[in-house]
Amino acid sequence: MNVIPSFNLTEQYKLISEEISEVSLEILTSGQYIGGDTVKQFEQQFAGYIGSDHCVACNSGTDALFLALRSLGIGAGDEVITTPFTFVSTAEVICALGAVPVFVDIEPQTFNLDLSQVEAALTKRTKAIIPVHLFGNPVNMTPLMTLAQAHRLWVIEDCAQATGAKWDGQPVGSIGHLGCFSFYPTKNLGACGDGGAITTNDVALADRLRMLRDHGQRQRYVYEEIGVNSRLDALQAGILQVKLRYLETWNQQRQTIAHQYQQWLSPLPGIILPQEIEGGESVWNQYTVRVLTPEGAENQRDRVKQQLQKHGVGSTIYYPIPLHLQPIYATLGYQAGQLPIAEQVAQEVLSLPMFPELTIEQQQQVVYALKESMVKT
Ligand SMILES: *Cc1c(COP(=O)(O)O)cnc(C)c1O
């Protein structure tokens, strides 16, 4: 039996291994391992790709979010609005700075922040909103920016899963005040290690971010603020330069795969397919369906996941527990039932194999396995 994984990094590596070897050898020979021209070039290329004036590279997507909040001076006593249905980093960095994450429920169709509920969550202490373009699907940024402007809030886009996604023709990460990206290997633009970046049109913020990521120094050995060590190394920057040239093609391949899933799986009773919203262009970091469970029955998602496994098809649950119900956030005082949509979809979501190199035959096998799994109720 052919096993189909949820993602596959080695297939992509094989396609570009020569270019990766070449650039890696060049950098290894150069002796310039941290900072230098390779990193600067990548920052320029990435800023150009996103359509922002500045890009500040750093060590991870988590650090990008952390540094973004730091650059805005967000800290103790401040509140930051975000979604409970995301990777832990989004909220973790808020807490790391002594600020408080305020979770607002999501829309069941997009898994993204429900903007109609944001206003009710605002207080005098609210300083920023972190919308997450989850699974590569952009948040409806037009009303979000209007709302943020009306209340003088900063907008930090969490673009970790959405490099290249567009809202109203504009790449995400160029719409809010700051855009945060992750180059973790499974992201659409993935390094061969950790990496991240922040994009902005604000020269003062970019300058502050550069200082903060390098121990709070502008001038060597003069420390103006408590900073961190969060640099992107030259090897990763070189590899990312190579991969950035392929990103549009890879994102298009993901789109084709998503549309094929859409065609083959629709209609399939008991399953709700992911949706792009009008004006949004997803880059499909994940293809995440909802498997519905009839009232009182055992969880069908968990059962289908097991069945898929028996057919040799990998699938993943992003995310099984929404953040407001995580043990670390118990002190925030959220109760089960308080953010019902996030809690419900956490029981239903299942991400199917999605990576640019997934072949049509493999996809047929996934769809066959899913249909078989659904029948055996
Ligand atoms: C991956 C991810 C991050 C964190 O990025 P790292 O590079 O792993 O630190 C943050 N937010 C979201 C939504 C992510 O998917």
The ligand as an SDF file (V2000), in Angstrom:
LIG
                    3D

 15 15  0  0  0  0  0  0  0  0999 V2000
    3.8470   28.3670   12.5460 C   0  0  0  0  0  0  0  0  0  0  0  0
    3.0380   29.4390   13.1460 C   0  0  0  0  0  0  0  0  0  0  0  0
    3.5890   30.4000   14.0080 C   0  0  0  0  0  0  0  0  0  0  0  0
    4.9720   30.2970   14.5670 C   0  0  0  0  0  0  0  0  0  0  0  0
    5.9950   30.1910   13.6720 O   0  0  0  0  0  0  0  0  0  0  0  0
    7.3750   29.4760   14.0890 P   0  0  0  0  0  0  0  0  0  0  0  0
    8.2870   29.8460   12.9900 O   0  0  0  0  0  0  0  0  0  0  0  0
    7.1160   28.0260   14.2030 O   0  0  0  0  0  0  0  0  0  0  0  0
    7.8090   30.0750   15.4020 O   0  0  0  0  0  0  0  0  0  0  0  0
    2.7760   31.4310   14.4310 C   0  0  0  0  0  0  0  0  0  0  0  0
    1.4810   31.5150   14.0590 N   0  0  0  0  0  0  0  0  0  0  0  0
    0.9150   30.6040   13.2650 C   0  0  0  0  0  0  0  0  0  0  0  0
   -0.5110   30.7660   12.8740 C   0  0  0  0  0  0  0  0  0  0  0  0
    1.6660   29.5270   12.7980 C   0  0  0  0  0  0  0  0  0  0  0  0
    1.0830   28.6060   12.0160 O   0  0  0  0  0  0  0  0  0  0  0  0
  1  2  1  0
  2  3  1  0
  2 14  2  0
  3  4  1  0
  3 10  2  0
  4  5  1  0
  5  6  1  0
  6  7  2  0
  6  8  1  0
  6  9  1  0
 10 11  1  0
 11 12  2  0
 12 13  1  0
 12 14  1  0
 14 15  1  0
M  END
$$$$
